[in-house]
Amino acid sequence: MSYLRFKKTMTIFSPKYLLVMTPLLLAACSQMPTYEKPKVDMPKVWAESLPKTVQKAQMTEEQWWDSLSGDKVLYRLIEKGRTQNKDIQLAVLRLKQARSYLTQAQSGSYPEFDATAGASRTKSSNQSYPQGQGAEFNNYSLGGLLSYEVDIWGRVSSLKSAAEANLKATEANKDAVDLSISSAIATAYLNLRALDHSVILAEDTVTSRKEALELRKKQLQLGSITPLSVQQAEADLASVEVSLYKLREQRDLQRHALSLLLGESPQKILADSQKPDGEVFKDHKVLSVPVGVPSDLLLRRPDIVAAEQKLIAANANIGVARASLFPSISLTGMFGVQSESLSNLFKDDAFNWNAGANITAPIFDYGKRKANVAISKAEKQAMLITYQDTVKRGFAETLDALTQYHGSQLQLEAQQRQVTALSKSLELAKKRFDAGYSSYLEVLDAQRSLFNAQLSLVNTKLRHYDSLVSLYKAIGGSWSLKS
């Protein structure tokens, strides 16, 4: 009969009963405010003059990176950085922590069951009350303890909602780090390629200047020119050599920066790539980027997703704080066996149990719990402002990237025309000098102008490519909308 009474009493502690009753209690008494997605005032389109090349991307992300860089190296470096970069690794660890926090919060929705076991030997005093009752005896016990917090006010469910939102925010933060590292690697690699091309250009120019200097020396020996022309050619050669040394220094520094992003030594940075030739930084075909409509940013950009999830978590924390203002109810149940000897531990009359309910209600806390509610509400308002600011910043960054993309495209076209015109000017200057119609200074001016314009063309190409990387980053780097 004792076992039947225990079974009947412990029915209220069964997981099935608790899982049926808990949703009913939560629906009636949850203190968590209903979350409403903030309204964001965003235009329907980016601009009437949006270039057609940024409307849609008919390629995979890997193909897009390959087209941008002109080789297969960049995407491999991006993939390597996504696994080796230290910031990425830290973001992955934070994501594991967030999943564990969610597991902790979810466990509060279910009863806890702990096993207990004990063995002791006791000698009581004859002089203690009641006197003369001293004895020496053993005590063995084995049992289980069942405990459950009745979530009447939604404290546990609010904690769970906050943990779920924090997990999603952490996932979005990890995506944001991934996006930032990928963009940084692309920018660093393109800059390295631009410097490679500039070094090659400077080396070729040095070679041509040396040939020109030797020619002027021979002309001086023949008496067809004055020593001034030789000295001018010598000075022009030295000027180009200075530019070459500076470019080589910048290239090495850029290689070091890229190796840091990839988490490997500078010596290994481009071990899998061939030495670039003069065409490595050639023009690419016009690339398209899936900008879509402004509202797509709310789905694509991980920083916006993270900001909203933090707002959702802050809203749930209000429910946690509010629930602490009300009494909490805990149900406990203990059952097991206890005996003075091991041989009698599992006999029927060694069975024991206990069931109870505890209510804890706040009386005086000097405003601590109400202050927690106020803190939670203020935190939600702060997260709301952060979310709205993040959306505005994302919209502004995309507009800036579109403007830079369009402007750099026009600058690139003009720069190319300038290089073509200066190349023709140099040829004419050489012909005029050889015919005796002008001094060598005119040739030098034409050479300097062409060399500087060629370097500027490389930098303009780099700015144009960087604008595409910035646009990729600004739209969230996603080639397909996330659900």
N, C-alpha and C positions, 0 to 999 in steps of 0.2 A: 504493500500500500504506500510505503514511503516513496518508492520510485514513481508510482502513478501520480502522486501529489506533486512531485518535482517536475514531471513531464508536463502536467497541466499548468503549473506556475510559470515554467520557462517558455511556454508557447508564445508569450508576448515578446520574447527576446529573439525569436526565430528570424533569420534574414528575410524569409519570404513575407512574413507579417510586416516587418519594418519597411521593406521596399515598397509595399503597397500603401502603407500609411504615410510615408515621408513625402511623396509628391503632393498629397492632399494638404498636408500641413504647410508645405512651402508655398503652394499656390495661394493659400489664405493669408499667410503672415510674413512673406519675404519682405525684408526692408531695403532691398536693392532697388534703386530707381530704374524705371524703364529707359533703356538706352535709345536715343534718337540720333541718327546719323546727321552730323552738322551739314547745313546747306552751304554750298560754296558758289559764289557768283563768278561763273566762268563763261567766256564767250563760246559761241557754237563753233566758230572756226578760228584758225590762227590769224590769218590775214588774207585779204583779197588778192594780194600779189604773191602768195606763197608759191615758190618754184615747183613745177610739176615733178622735179627729180626727188622731192622729199615726200611724195604722197604715198608711195607703196614700194616695198622691197620684194622683188621677185627672185629671192635667193635665200639660202640658209645663212645663219650667222657666220659659220666657218667660211663659206664662199665670200661673204661680204668682207671679212678681215683679209682673206687672201687677195681679193681684188684691190683693197685699199693699200696693202703693203707691196703688192706685186710679187710675192713669194709665199712659200709655205711655212716660213720660219715664225712669223708673228703669232699665228694662232697656236702653234706648238708652245711658244713661250707663254702665252696667256694661260693655256691649260696647265703648264708647269707651275706658273705662279699661283694658280687657284689651289694647288695642293701644297706647295712649299713655302708660300709667303707666311711670315710669322703672324701677321694680323689676321689672316684667314684661319690659321690654326687656333688662335685665341677665340675667334668668333665661333668655331666649331665646338670648342670646350664650353663656351657660354651657352650654346644651344643644348648641349648634353645636360648642363645644370638646370636649364629651364624645363626640360622634359622630366627631370627628377623632381623638381618642385611641383609640377603638375601631378605626378604620381602621388606625392605626399598629400596634395589637396584632395585628390579623388578618393584616397583611402578613408578620409573622414566621412564619406557617405555610407560606409559599411561598418558593421560591428567588428570590434577587435577581440580576438580570442588568444589567450596566453595560457600556456601549460605551466603548472607549478609542481615542484617535488621537493621534499624535505626529509631530513633525518636528524634526530637530536637525542641526547641523553641528559636528563635533568635530575638534580638532587635538591629538593626543597628543604627549607629550614624548619626545625621543630619549634623554634621560638617565634616564627612569624604567625600572623593570624590566618586561620585558627591554630592555636598552639597544639603541639603534639601530633600534627598531621603530616609531618615531614615524610617524604618518600623519595625513593630513587627509581626512575623509570625511563623507558625509551619512548620515542614518538616518531612514527613514520606517516607520511602523507603523500598523496598523489591526486592532482585535480586539475581543473581548468577554470579560467576566469573569463567571462564574457562581459564586455562593456560596450556601450553605445550612447552617443550624444544625440538626443532627439533634436533635429534641426528645425524647431518651430519657427524661428525668426529668420531663417535663411542664412545664418552665419557660414555654415559649411559650404552651402551651394554658392554663396558669394565668393568665398575663398577659391572655390573651384573655377568659377567664371574668371576671376582675376588671374589665376595661374594659366588658364587657357589663353587668355588675351596676351599675357606676358610671353608665353611660348611663341605665339604668332608674331609678336613684336620682335622677339629675339631672332626668329627665322628671317624676318624682313631685314633686321640689322645685319645679319650674316650676308644676305643678298646684296645689301648696300655696300658692305666691305668688299665683296666679290666684284661688284660693279666698279667701285673706285679703284681697286687694284688692277683690274683688267684695263681700264681706261688709262691708268698711269703707266702700265707696261706698254700699251700701244703708243702713247705719247713719247715715252722714253725711246722705244725702238725706232719710231719714225724720225725722231730727232737724231738718233745715232746714224741712221741711214742717210739723212740729209748731210750730216757732218762727214760721213764717208764720201759722199758725192762731192762735197766742197773740197775735201782734201785731194781727191783725184783731179778736180778742176784746177786747184792751186798747183799741184805737181806738174800737170801738163803745161800750165802757164809758165812755171819756172823753167821747164825744159825749152819752151819756145823763146823765153827771154834770154836764156844762155846762148841759144843758137843765134838770136838776133845780135847779142853782144859780140860773139865771135865774128859775125858778118861785118859789124861796124869796125872792129879792129882791123880786119883785112882791108876795108874801104879806107881807113885812116892810113894804112901803109901805102895804099895806092894813091893817096892824096886827094881822094874824091870827097872826103868829109873832113870836118875839123875835129880836134880833140874834145870839144864840147859835146858833140853827139855821142862819143864813146862814154864820157862821164855820165851823161843823161841815161844811157842804156844801162850802165852799171848801177846807178841809183834806182832805176825802175826794177831791176832784178832783185836788189836787196829788199825793196818794198814788198815785192811779191813773196819773197822768202820769209819775211816777218809774218805775213798773213798765213803762210803755210804752217809755220811753227805754232802759231796761236790755234789754228784749226786742229792740228794734231793733239794739242793739249786738251782742247775742249772735247774732242772725240774720246780720249782716254777717260776723262772725268765722267762723260756720259755713260761709258761702258761700266764704270764703277757703280753709278747710280742705278743702272738697269740690273746689275748683279745683286744689288741690295734688295730690289723689289722681288727678285726671283728666289732670294734666299740661298745663293750659291756664290762661289768664288769668281772674281772677274776673269780668271784665265779660262773658265769653262763657258763663259757667257754665250759665245757664238761658235762653239766647237763644231756644231752640226751644220753650219752655214758656210757657203763658199765666199771667198773674198769678192766684194761687190765690184762690178765693172762700171764703166761710164754711164750705162743705161739703167742702173739700179733704181734711180729715183725718177724714172720716166713718168709721163702723165698717165693716169688711169682713166678708164672710161667713166662717164658720169655715173656716180653711185646713187641709188635711191635708198631712202630711210623711211621706215614705217611710222611716220609721225602721227597719222590718224587725226583725231579731233582732240581738243584740249581736255575733255573729260576723261580720255584714256589715261592721262597722267595719274589719276586716282587709283588706277589698277596696275599701271606699269611701274611707277617709281617706288622702290622699296622704302625710302625714307617717309613717304606719305603713308604707306601701309603701316609702317611701324608706329608713326605718330597717332594714327587712328586706334590701333590696338592698345597703345598706352592710355588713350582716352577711355577706351572700354574698360581696361583694368582699373583705372581711377574711379570710374562709375561703380564698379563692383566693390571696391574698397569702401565706398560709402555704406553699402549694405552691411559689410563686416562691422564697421564702426557703429552703425545704428543698432545692430543686433546685440551689441554689448550693453546697451541700455536696459535690456529686458532680462528676466530670469532665464537661466539655462537649466535644462533637465538632463540628467544622466541616468541611464539604466544599467545596473550591474547584476550579474548572475554568477554564482560560484557553485561548482559541484565537484565531488571527488570522493576519495576514500581516506580514512585515517585510522591508525591502529597503533597499539603499544608494541606489537611485534610484527615482523614481516610475514609470518605464517598466517596471521589473521587479517592482513591488509585487504584482501579481496573477498572477504565474506560479506554476506548480504547486510548484516547489521553494522558493517564498517562504513557504509555509504553515508555521505552528508552533503547538504546543499544550502545555499543561501541566495536570496533574491532581494533586490532593493532598488529604490529610486531616490536620487538626490536632486534637490532644487537649490540653485545658488542664485540669489538675487542681490543686485547692487543696492546699497543703502546710502552710505556716505563715501564719496571718493573725491570730494572737493573740486568737482567739475572736470575730472580727468577724462571721463568717457565722452562728455559733451564736447570737450576740446578736441578729442580725436575725430569726432564727427565734423567739426568745423575745419579741422586740418584736411580731412578727406575731401570735403567740398571745395576747399581752396585749391587742392591739388588737381581736382577735376577741371576747374576753371583754367588753371595754368596749362593743363594738357590740351584744353580746347583752343587756347590762344596759340600754343605751339603747333597744333594741327593746322589751324588756319594760316599761320605764318609759313609753315612748310609747304602748303599748297601754293601760296602766292610766290614763294621763292622758286618752286619747281616750274611754275608758269613763266616767271621772269627769266630763269636760266634757259628754258627752251626758246623763248623769244630771242634772247641774246645769241644763242647758238645758231638760230636760223638767220639772224642778221649778219653774224660773222661769216657763216657759210656763203650767203649771197654776196656779201662784200668782198670776201677773199677770192671768190670766183671771178668777179669783175677785175680785181687787182691782178690776178694771175694772167688774164687775157691781155691786159695792158702791158704787164711786165714782159710777156713773150714778144709783143710787138716792139718794145723798146730794145730787147736783145737783138732781134732781127735787124732793126734799123742801125744799131751801133756796129753790128758785124759788117754791114755794107759801108758804114762810115770809115771803119778801119781799113778796108780794102781800098777805098778812094784815097785815104790819107797816105797809104803806102805808095800808091801809084803817083800821087802828086810829089812826094818826097823823092822817089826814084827819078822822076822827070825834072827835078830841080825847081819845082814851083813853090815849095814850102820848106820850112825847117823840120828837123826831126822832132821838135817839140810837139808838132801837130800829130805826129804818129804816136808819141807817148801819151798824149791826152786821149787819143782814141782808144789806145790799149787799156789805159787805166779805167776809162768809162765802161768799156766792154767787160773787163774783168769784174768790176764792182757790180755791174748790171747782172752778170751771170750768177754771182753770189747772191744777189738780191732775189733773183728768180728762184734759186733753190730755197731761200727762206720764205718766199711767198708761197711756193708749193707746200712747204712744211706748214705754214699757217692755214692753208686751205685744208690740208689733211687733218690738222689739229681741230679745225672747226667741225669736221665730220665726227671725230672722236668725241668732241664736246657735245654734239647733237645726240650721238649714241648714248652718252651718259645722261644727258638732260631728259631724254624720254624714258629712261629707266632700263635701257639696254635689252628690252624684251622684244623678240621678233614675233611673239604670239601673246595675246592678252591672257593674263592669269585670271582664273575663275575664283 
